[in-house]
């Protein structure tokens, strides 16, 4: 008898059964009921897409200043001391200035503008990574992948 791919079936009491691999033994299925400490009431239902849309918008809002700060760093390395007079550096500085202004207010006055830019880059990169990870988890959960539960 030819091998065929398993399909998930219900395990009773609302728990899905996980079936993976190829069935090469005829009609028998090797399925496992997932071991989980969660009750059915505590099971997280898939989101309706509004949270994912919000995370997509937030990701774009974070990527623009992140790339702007990265571009400022590259121009600083390439242009050296004359980077302040560069048109593109001024443009990138304008794009990232709202985030840099917030970090400037939160940090001590003794820090140089270069240090504030680096701190801003690290904070925006960290926030961007968190949004990226949460967005990936929600997409995985909406697809119903068994590793996301």
N, C-alpha and C positions, 0 to 999 in steps of 0.2 A: 504494500500500500504506500502511495507517495506521502512525503512529509508535508504538513501544512502548519501555518502559523496559528498559534493559540489566539483566542479572543477572550477578553475579560468577561467574567460572569459574576453574578451577585453571590456574596458569601452569606447572606442572611443577616438579619438585624441591621440592615443599612450599610454593612461593611462590604466594599468591593473586594473581589478576589483578584489577586495579581497572577496573571498567566503570561509567561514569557517563554520564548524559545520555540522550538519546532516539535510537533507531535509526530514522532516516527513510530509510534506503537499502536496505531489504529485509533480507536475511539477513546482510549484512556487519556485523561488530562492530568498534568502535574501542576496543580494550582495551589497557592498558599494564601491563607487569610492573613493580611498584614497584622503584625503585632504592634499595638498602639495603646497607650495609656489614656487616650481621649475617649470621652463619652460622645454619643451621637449629638447631644445638645451643644457640646463645645466645638463641634466640627466647624471649620471656617468655610462659609459658603463663598463661591466665586463672586468677584466684584462685577458690577454692571458696566464697567468701562470708563466711568467718570474719574475714578482715581487714577487709572492708567493714562487718561488724557491729561490730567493735571500733572502727573509725573513727566510726561513727554514735554509739556510746556516748560516746566521747571528745569528739565534737562537742557533745553535750548537756551533758557535764560542764563544758566550756569556755564554752558559751553562757550558762549560769545565772549564773556570777560576772561575765561580761562585761556582761550586761544589768543586774546588780545594781550594778556600778561605774558604769555609765552613768546609772542612776537616782539614785545618790548625787550625781553631778555635777549632774544637773538639779535635784535638791532643794537642793543648795548654792547654785545660782544663784537659785532661786525664794525660798528661805527666808532667805538671807543668813546673818547671824551666829547666828541661832537654830536652825540646822539640827541641831545636836547634841541638842536637846530633842524633835525630831520623831520620832514613833513609827515612821513608815515609813522614815525614815533609819536608825534603830536596827535595824530589821528587815533592810534591805538591807546594812547594815554587818555584821550577823551572818552573812548568807549568803556574803558575799565575804571574811570574815575569815580562812579557811584560806589563801587565795592571798595576801592582804595580809601575813599573818604570815611566809610564806616569803620574800616580797620584802623585808620589813623586816629579816630576818636576813642577807640578801645585800647590802643597801645600807648605806652609812655611817650612823652614829647622828645625824649633823648634819642629815639630811633631815627636813623637817616631815611630818606625817601626810598632808597634801594632796599633797605631792610623791611620797610612797610610793604613794598611791592612783593617781596619774597614771601612774607607772611600771608599776604592776600592771596597769592598764588596757591600756597599750601592749603589754606582754608577753603578756597573755591574748589580746588582739586579734590579735597576730602568730601565736601558736600556733593560734588558731582559724582564721585564714586558711590556714595551712599544712595543717591537717587538712581543711578544706573543699576545697582544691585537690587534695590526694591522693585524697580520696573521689570527687571528680568524675572524676579520671583513671581510677580503678579501675572506676567505673561505666561510663565510656566504653569502656574496654578489654573489660569483660565483655559489652557489647553488640556488640562486634566492629566498631566503627566504624573506618574506614580511617585517619582522621586521628590516631588514638591509638597507632598502631604506630610 
